[in-house]
Amino acid sequence: KIQSQLEYWRNNPVSFITFYWPGTLLWQKLEEICNSVRDNYGTVVPSGHGVGKTFITAKIVLWWLFTHFPSKVITTAPTWTQVESVLWGEIRSSVLASRVRLCDDKDVLNTEIKLSPEWFAQGISTNERVDQRQYGSTKFQGFHSPSLLVVMDEAPGVDESIHIAIETLATSGSNRLLKIGNPTSPTGSFYKNCYSDQWNKITISCYDHPNVIEKREVVPGAVTQEWIERRREEWGEGTPL
């Protein structure tokens, strides 16, 4: 029975998330990201600000880790602060807030959930010497797994060597890559992935968010119509920002 339930959740990430975090509002675009990671080797998500990308990324990390055995999840971001405080802050909060305890408290460290030597999630810094990262980061070597998920948060700001490293790391057909961030640069791997047939692209505009569509705060703390109007006035309608 337990095995069949795990198999169900493995194939239904949205159901896993709504079971462990009841009351969670997974609007359409967030569900699309979940299902894309389930179905596609590479998922790239260019998004607006305040749409819940860190929130859903944390839930996807936990869904993958706890429904695939053995599995490894590697996450990274442009700076250590973003790794430790932003995404892993959300991951730690999600573990504490889950309806049913996912693991023992001792298994949850600042940027790691370690269940066994071959079953863990870990946040990794991208800070290295130039010679270490010229042909792919050495920090990303040795993490191969039949069930590997690599997550790149704020992906446009991550060094090109890291993009190379994660794509040489995830070599199995059952491995998954998720790159997510604000599309702030018209160059680099994130930009190229957005126009590649090898990646499933899910674009999230601030105008897609329930707060903006319904013109009220459906999701507290997320983007609002008022914020968009302030940015329109300060930045201008046609600015790349």
PEZI-V949121 format. One record per pair of residues at least 12 apart in sequence whose C-alpha atoms are under 7 Angstrom apart, sorted by the first residue. I is the first residue (numbers start at 1). J is the second residue. If there is no record, write none. Layout:
# PEZI-V949121
I_J, I_J
This chain:
# PEZI-V949121
6_67, 9_67, 10_67, 10_68, 13_34, 13_35, 13_63, 14_31, 14_34, 16_63, 17_59, 20_98, 20_99, 20_100, 21_98, 21_99, 29_204, 30_56, 33_202, 34_60, 37_176, 37_178, 40_176, 40_200, 41_173, 41_175, 41_176, 41_177, 42_176, 42_177, 42_178, 42_199, 42_200, 43_177, 43_178, 43_179, 43_199, 43_200, 43_201, 44_178, 44_179, 44_180, 44_193, 44_194, 44_199, 44_200, 44_201, 44_202, 45_179, 45_180, 45_181, 45_201, 45_202, 45_203, 46_180, 46_181, 46_182, 46_183, 46_202, 46_203, 46_204, 47_181, 47_182, 47_183, 47_203, 47_204, 47_205, 48_182, 48_204, 48_205, 48_206, 49_182, 49_206, 49_223, 50_222, 50_223, 51_206, 51_209, 51_222, 51_223, 52_222, 54_87, 55_90, 58_87, 58_90, 58_91, 61_73, 65_120, 65_121, 68_147, 69_119, 70_118, 70_119, 70_147, 71_118, 71_119, 71_120, 71_145, 71_147, 71_148, 72_118, 72_119, 72_120, 72_121, 72_145, 72_147, 72_148, 72_149, 73_120, 73_121, 73_122, 73_148, 73_149, 73_150, 74_121, 74_122, 74_123, 74_149, 74_150, 74_151, 75_122, 75_123, 75_124, 75_150, 75_151, 75_152, 76_123, 76_124, 76_125, 76_126, 76_151, 76_152, 76_153, 77_152, 77_153, 77_154, 77_155, 77_158, 78_126, 78_154, 78_157, 78_158, 79_125, 79_126, 80_125, 83_123, 83_125, 84_111, 88_111, 111_123, 133_161, 134_161, 135_161, 136_161, 136_162, 136_164, 136_165, 137_161, 137_162, 137_165, 140_165, 140_166, 141_169, 144_169, 144_170, 146_172, 146_174, 146_175, 147_174, 147_175, 148_170, 148_175, 148_176, 149_175, 149_176, 149_177, 150_166, 150_176, 150_177, 150_178, 151_177, 151_178, 151_179, 152_178, 152_179, 152_180, 153_179, 153_180, 153_181, 154_180, 154_181, 154_182, 155_179, 155_180, 155_181, 155_190, 156_181, 156_183, 156_184, 156_185, 156_190, 160_188, 160_189, 163_189, 206_223, 211_223, 211_224, 212_224, 212_225
